Every structure is written in structure tokens, then in C-alpha cells.
Amino acid sequence: MSDTRTHLIQGESVLHRSLQYLLSTDTILTNLNHQAVKDIEEIKASYDKILADCKEESTRQQLLHIQEEHTKL
């Protein structure tokens, strides 16, 4: 086998391993991205619930205050 052919085969082997590494890295990054999106959606849902609860409590407090003021009249 000539040196040129040997070098080409070795180069193909390196390229193949590099491609496998890149595909593996891409898969890992894709999975991490999907998990991050899922986590963000869960955090947003939790935040939205907390915000709604706070607004409800604020409304309740305002109504109690109005009722107290009305009772004083």
C-alpha cells in the first residue's frame, strides 16, 4: 500500500471519528436544549400560578378593606 493511500485511509478514519464526535455532541446539546425549554415552561407555569394567587389575595384584601370602610359608615 502506498504512503498516499495509507494517509488517505487514516484521514478518512479521523474524519469519521470527528463526525461521530460532532453528532454525539449535537445530540447532547439538543437534549440539553429540550430539557431547558421544558424547565423554563415549568418555571413559567409556576410563576403564573404564584402571580395569579397574589392578585387574588390582593383583590381579597382590597375587598376586605372596602367592607371595613363601609361598615364604619
Helices and strands as residue ranges (DSSP letters): H 3-72
